[in-house]
Amino acid sequence: MATERLTDIGPPHYEDFLPPVIKANYGKWLYHEIIKPGVMVHVGESGDKLFTVRAASPRLLGTKRIRVFAELADKYCGGHLRFTSRNNVEFLLTDDSKIDDLIADLAEIGHPVGGIGNAISNIVHTQGWIHCHSAATDASGVVKAVMDDLCDHFTEQKVPGKLRIALACCLNMCGAVHCSDIAILGIHRRPPKSDHTVLNKICEIPNVVASCPTAAIRPATIDGNPSVEIDEELCMFCANCFTVCPALPMADALNDGISIWVGGKVSNARSEPMFSKLAIPFLPNNPPRWPEVTEAVRNIVEVWADGARKYERMGEFIERIGWPRFFELTGIEFTKEHIDDFKHAGLTYKRSAQLRH
């Protein structure tokens, strides 16, 4: 006897978890507005209202804290919440009389409310030292230190426009730092340290050669061992080779650190999408609070906040005043590292869907 073909073999359908008010008004929202920092309302064509309370949350959570969130959602939201792409937790209410009590309960357990509209949202970040083999810096530690320092810009709407900060702990940039207003990027500054005695035993040399985006690796015989040699002039310290070959470790406590990039954005409002550009070539890893990094980010934020026009993003602000003026205002030294002489820089490519004659 034929059985019904099973086609839905992925995760459960998202509609099974939607709050009733969202399901009833799906695709029929009329407008939304920000009520106060961290709180907004969506109004449907039907007149239904959905209130959102956004709270800061670390990317790494234990089950106990997730249960606390679930209890708050049961208490105030009919059991409904969601996590944003920047690791915020949003509680979805239909009764606005519960908003202040929810905010008070969140404050009591240490989760500030904010990050909506003209504010700094939570920092999206990668694994860092916690769980990444190629990290040049920590992720969670740096983000905690920076967000502690900038928390007033999260809980209040006192900056000119949106500001998105991202952190990637190496050049592979899992954290999408190439398109954020301020990017904190971990960097290696030395090529891999090859272990020629075991490389051929635990790695496939053709894969190692193919892994390098700059063709800096080629096969070689070293002290009678089949291995590889690395052209240090071509190496960009991306750790791709270490990803496929553990005999090419990249970590270097003395030379690993952090660079700061500015001016990226995904939005095409007012100007095209933009890639971030180098602002500070190197800052040391200085855990647990990374004072050099937090001071540098705060300085850039304050320069932008003081000089930007309303709704002007970081990159738009810099393009308007010019890069020389940006370096002057921030006090950042212009060095040889700011000159993009990489042969694959691609400066002539059109990197936008906005095509004009």
C-alpha positions as CSV (number, residue, x, y, z in Angstrom):
1,M,0.0,0.0,0.0
2,A,1.4,3.4,-1.0
3,T,2.1,5.8,1.7
4,E,1.9,9.6,1.5
5,R,5.1,11.1,0.3
6,L,7.0,12.9,3.1
7,T,8.3,16.3,1.7
8,D,8.6,18.4,4.8
9,I,11.8,16.9,6.2
10,G,13.5,20.0,7.5
11,P,13.0,21.8,10.8
12,P,9.4,22.5,12.0
13,H,7.5,25.2,10.0
14,Y,8.0,28.6,11.5
15,E,4.3,29.3,11.3
16,D,3.8,26.8,14.1
17,F,5.6,29.2,16.5
18,L,4.2,32.6,15.4
19,P,2.3,34.7,18.0
20,P,-1.4,34.7,17.0
21,V,-1.3,38.5,16.3
22,I,1.6,38.0,13.8
23,K,-0.1,35.1,12.1
24,A,-3.4,37.1,11.8
25,N,-1.6,40.1,10.3
26,Y,1.1,38.4,8.3
27,G,2.1,40.6,5.4
28,K,-0.6,43.1,6.4
29,W,1.3,45.5,8.6
30,L,0.5,49.1,8.1
31,Y,3.3,50.9,9.9
32,H,5.6,50.8,12.9
33,E,7.0,53.4,15.2
34,I,9.4,53.6,18.2
35,I,7.7,54.4,21.4
36,K,10.8,54.8,23.6
37,P,14.3,53.3,23.6
38,G,14.1,49.6,23.0
39,V,10.4,49.5,22.5
40,M,8.4,49.8,19.3
41,V,4.9,49.0,18.0
42,H,3.7,47.5,14.8
43,V,0.2,48.3,13.7
44,G,-1.7,46.1,11.3
45,E,-4.3,47.0,8.7
46,S,-6.8,45.4,11.1
47,G,-5.8,47.8,13.8
48,D,-4.1,45.1,15.8
49,K,-1.0,46.2,17.7
50,L,2.2,44.2,18.4
51,F,4.7,45.7,20.9
52,T,8.3,44.7,20.9
53,V,10.7,45.0,23.8
54,R,14.4,44.5,22.8
55,A,16.9,43.5,25.4
56,A,20.7,43.0,25.1
57,S,21.8,39.5,25.4
58,P,25.3,37.8,25.1
59,R,25.8,35.4,22.2
60,L,26.6,32.7,24.6
61,L,23.8,31.7,27.0
62,G,23.3,28.9,29.5
63,T,20.2,26.9,29.7
64,K,19.3,28.5,33.1
65,R,19.2,32.0,31.5
66,I,17.2,30.7,28.5
67,R,14.7,29.3,31.0
68,V,14.5,32.7,32.7
69,F,13.7,34.3,29.3
70,A,11.1,31.6,28.7
71,E,9.5,32.4,32.1
72,L,9.4,36.1,31.2
73,A,7.8,35.3,27.9
74,D,5.2,33.1,29.6
75,K,4.5,35.9,32.1
76,Y,4.2,38.8,29.7
77,C,4.0,37.6,26.1
78,G,1.9,34.4,26.0
79,G,5.1,32.4,25.6
80,H,6.4,34.2,22.6
81,L,9.9,35.7,22.0
82,R,12.5,35.8,19.3
83,F,16.3,36.3,18.9
84,T,17.5,38.9,16.4
85,S,20.5,38.5,14.1
86,R,22.6,40.6,16.4
87,N,21.9,38.4,19.4
88,N,19.3,40.6,21.1
89,V,16.2,38.9,22.6
90,E,12.9,40.5,21.7
91,F,9.7,40.0,23.7
92,L,6.5,40.3,21.8
93,L,3.4,41.7,23.6
94,T,-0.1,42.7,22.8
95,D,-0.8,44.4,26.1
96,D,1.2,47.6,26.4
97,S,0.4,47.9,30.1
98,K,2.9,45.1,30.8
99,I,5.9,46.8,29.1
100,D,7.3,48.7,32.1
101,D,7.0,45.7,34.4
102,L,8.8,43.5,31.8
103,I,11.6,46.1,31.4
104,A,12.0,46.2,35.2
105,D,12.3,42.4,35.4
106,L,14.9,42.5,32.6
107,A,16.9,45.2,34.4
108,E,16.8,43.1,37.6
109,I,18.5,40.2,35.9
110,G,21.0,42.4,34.1
111,H,19.6,42.8,30.6
112,P,19.3,46.5,29.5
113,V,16.6,47.4,27.0
114,G,17.5,49.4,23.9
115,G,19.2,49.1,20.5
116,I,16.3,50.3,18.3
117,G,16.4,53.2,15.9
118,N,19.1,55.8,16.4
119,A,21.2,53.8,18.8
120,I,24.0,51.2,18.9
121,S,22.6,47.7,18.5
122,N,24.2,44.6,20.1
123,I,27.5,43.6,18.5
124,V,27.4,40.6,16.3
125,H,30.5,38.5,16.6
126,T,32.3,35.3,15.9
127,Q,33.6,32.5,18.2
128,G,37.0,33.9,19.2
129,W,39.2,32.0,21.6
130,I,36.2,30.1,23.0
131,H,35.7,27.9,20.1
132,C,37.7,28.8,17.0
133,H,41.0,27.3,15.8
134,S,42.1,30.3,13.8
135,A,41.2,33.2,16.1
136,A,43.6,36.1,16.5
137,T,41.7,37.6,19.4
138,D,38.8,36.8,21.7
139,A,35.2,37.6,20.5
140,S,33.0,37.5,23.6
141,G,35.5,39.2,25.8
142,V,36.1,42.2,23.5
143,V,32.4,42.5,22.8
144,K,31.6,42.5,26.5
145,A,34.2,45.2,27.2
146,V,33.1,47.4,24.3
147,M,29.4,47.1,25.0
148,D,29.9,47.9,28.7
149,D,31.7,51.1,27.6
150,L,29.0,52.0,25.0
151,C,25.9,50.8,26.9
152,D,24.6,54.4,27.2
153,H,24.4,54.5,23.4
154,F,22.4,51.3,23.5
155,T,19.8,52.3,26.1
156,E,19.3,55.9,24.8
157,Q,18.7,57.4,21.4
158,K,21.1,60.2,21.5
159,V,23.3,59.5,18.4
160,P,22.5,60.8,14.9
161,G,21.5,57.5,13.4
162,K,22.0,53.7,13.5
163,L,25.4,52.4,14.4
164,R,26.2,48.7,13.8
165,I,29.4,47.2,15.3
166,A,30.7,43.8,14.4
167,L,33.6,41.7,15.5
168,A,35.5,38.9,13.6
169,C,38.4,37.2,15.2
170,C,40.3,36.6,12.0
171,L,40.5,37.7,8.4
172,N,37.9,35.0,7.4
173,M,35.4,37.5,8.8
174,C,32.6,35.1,9.8
175,G,31.1,38.2,11.6
176,A,30.4,40.2,8.4
177,V,32.6,43.0,9.6
178,H,33.2,44.1,6.0
179,C,29.7,45.8,6.0
180,S,29.4,47.3,9.5
181,D,29.8,51.0,10.6
182,I,32.6,50.0,12.9
183,A,34.4,46.6,12.6
184,I,36.7,45.1,15.2
185,L,38.9,42.5,13.3
186,G,41.4,40.2,14.9
187,I,44.6,39.9,12.8
188,H,47.6,37.6,12.6
189,R,50.8,39.4,11.6
190,R,53.1,36.4,11.1
191,P,52.9,33.5,8.5
192,P,52.1,30.0,9.7
193,K,54.8,28.1,11.6
194,S,55.3,25.0,9.5
195,D,56.0,21.7,11.2
196,H,57.7,19.9,8.3
197,T,58.3,16.7,10.2
198,V,54.6,15.8,10.4
199,L,52.9,17.9,7.7
200,N,52.8,15.2,5.0
201,K,51.5,12.7,7.5
202,I,48.4,14.7,8.7
203,C,47.7,17.0,5.7
204,E,47.1,16.6,2.0
205,I,49.6,18.9,0.4
206,P,47.5,19.6,-2.7
207,N,44.7,20.8,-0.4
208,V,47.0,23.0,1.5
209,V,48.3,24.6,-1.6
210,A,44.8,25.1,-3.0
211,S,43.6,26.7,0.3
212,C,45.7,29.8,-0.1
213,P,43.9,32.7,-1.7
214,T,47.1,34.5,-2.7
215,A,49.1,31.5,-4.0
216,A,51.7,31.9,-1.3
217,I,52.0,28.2,-0.7
218,R,53.8,25.7,-2.9
219,P,55.0,22.1,-2.5
220,A,58.6,21.7,-1.3
221,T,60.9,19.1,0.2
222,I,62.3,20.3,3.5
223,D,65.1,18.2,5.2
224,G,64.0,15.2,3.1
225,N,60.3,15.6,4.2
226,P,57.6,16.3,1.6
227,S,56.1,19.6,2.9
228,V,55.3,23.1,1.7
229,E,57.1,26.5,1.7
230,I,55.4,29.8,2.2
231,D,56.2,33.1,0.4
232,E,55.9,35.5,3.3
233,E,55.6,38.5,0.9
234,L,52.3,37.0,-0.5
235,C,50.9,35.7,2.8
236,M,47.9,37.7,4.1
237,F,47.8,35.8,7.4
238,C,44.2,34.6,6.8
239,A,44.7,31.1,8.4
240,N,42.9,29.3,5.6
241,C,45.8,26.9,5.4
242,F,45.6,26.1,9.1
243,T,41.9,25.4,8.6
244,V,42.8,22.4,6.4
245,C,46.2,21.6,8.0
246,P,46.9,21.6,11.7
247,A,50.6,21.4,11.0
248,L,50.5,25.1,10.0
249,P,49.5,26.9,13.3
250,M,49.0,30.7,13.2
251,A,48.5,31.7,16.8
252,D,51.2,34.1,18.1
253,A,50.7,35.7,21.4
254,L,53.2,38.5,20.7
255,N,52.0,39.5,17.2
256,D,48.3,38.7,17.1
257,G,46.0,41.6,17.8
258,I,43.1,43.7,16.6
259,S,42.5,46.2,13.8
260,I,39.6,48.7,13.5
261,W,37.7,49.3,10.3
262,V,35.0,51.9,9.6
263,G,32.4,52.9,7.1
264,G,30.6,49.8,6.0
265,K,26.9,49.3,5.7
266,V,24.4,47.0,3.9
267,S,21.7,49.6,3.6
268,N,21.2,51.4,0.3
269,A,19.4,54.4,1.8
270,R,20.9,57.7,0.9
271,S,24.0,56.0,-0.6
272,E,25.1,52.7,-2.0
273,P,26.1,49.8,0.2
274,M,29.6,50.3,1.4
275,F,32.6,48.2,2.4
276,S,34.5,49.1,5.6
277,K,38.0,50.6,5.3
278,L,41.0,50.4,7.6
279,A,41.1,53.0,10.4
280,I,43.6,51.5,13.0
281,P,46.1,48.9,11.7
282,F,46.9,47.2,15.1
283,L,45.9,47.3,18.7
284,P,47.3,44.7,21.2
285,N,45.4,41.9,22.8
286,N,45.0,43.1,26.4
287,P,42.5,40.9,28.2
288,P,40.3,40.9,30.1
289,R,39.0,44.4,29.3
290,W,40.9,45.4,26.1
291,P,41.3,49.1,27.2
292,E,43.0,50.1,23.9
293,V,40.2,48.7,21.8
294,T,37.3,50.2,23.9
295,E,39.0,53.6,24.0
296,A,39.5,53.5,20.2
297,V,35.9,52.5,19.5
298,R,34.6,55.1,21.9
299,N,36.7,57.8,20.2
300,I,35.4,57.0,16.7
301,V,31.8,56.8,18.0
302,E,32.0,60.2,19.7
303,V,33.6,61.9,16.6
304,W,30.7,60.5,14.5
305,A,28.1,61.5,17.0
306,D,29.4,65.0,17.3
307,G,29.7,65.6,13.5
308,A,27.2,63.5,11.7
309,R,23.9,64.8,10.4
310,K,20.6,63.2,11.3
311,Y,20.3,59.6,10.1
312,E,23.9,59.8,8.6
313,R,25.7,56.5,8.9
314,M,29.4,56.3,9.7
315,G,30.6,55.8,6.1
316,E,28.3,58.5,4.8
317,F,29.7,60.9,7.4
318,I,33.3,60.1,6.5
319,E,32.6,60.4,2.7
320,R,31.1,63.9,3.3
321,I,33.9,65.3,5.4
322,G,36.7,63.4,3.7
323,W,39.2,60.8,5.0
324,P,41.9,63.3,5.8
325,R,39.4,65.2,8.1
326,F,38.3,61.9,9.7
327,F,41.9,61.1,10.6
328,E,42.4,64.6,11.9
329,L,39.3,64.6,14.1
330,T,39.9,61.1,15.5
331,G,43.7,61.7,16.0
332,I,44.4,58.4,14.2
333,E,47.8,58.3,12.6
334,F,47.9,57.6,8.9
335,T,50.5,54.9,8.2
336,K,51.7,52.8,5.3
337,E,49.2,50.1,6.2
338,H,46.3,52.4,5.1
339,I,47.6,52.3,1.5
340,D,45.7,49.5,-0.3
341,D,48.4,48.0,-2.6
342,F,47.0,44.4,-2.5
343,K,47.0,43.1,-6.1
344,H,43.5,41.7,-5.8
345,A,42.0,44.8,-4.1
346,G,39.3,45.1,-6.7
347,L,38.9,48.8,-6.4
348,T,37.5,49.1,-9.9
349,Y,34.6,46.6,-9.3
350,K,31.0,47.8,-9.2
351,R,29.9,46.4,-5.8
352,S,26.3,47.6,-5.8
353,A,23.0,46.7,-7.4
354,Q,22.4,50.4,-7.9
355,L,23.4,50.8,-11.6
356,R,23.4,54.3,-13.1
357,H,24.4,55.5,-16.5
